[in-house]
Amino acid sequence: MFERLKKRWEVSTWGLVLILITFALGGSLCGFLAKIIMSWTNLDKGIIWVVLYLILVTALWPICVIFLSLFTGKFLFFRKYVGKLGTRLFGKKQE
């Protein structure tokens, strides 16, 4: 599995490790930040809280991984990755 990722992303073993660390830390950071932001809303932990939390995590994730990629040296990879993800989600930009 890791060999396929290395080949697909065209990275070395060390590059793959840094990318996986960035994914893990980015996901944890966006979850942590979303929880803090949701605590400011004073909402009860019901269905509305869960829906807003998921929307917030989804919005924060690209920002968190781009930010953390600056420290892992994988900024160019994640800029390209998030760009492709945005294109897949929202379609191509109209010029």
Secondary structure, DSSP 4 states (H G I P E B T S, - for coil): -HHHHHHHHT--HHHHHHHHHHHHHHHHHHHHHHHHHHHTTT--SSHHHHHHHHHHHHHHHHHHHHHHHHHHT-HHHHHHHHHHHHHHHH-PPP-
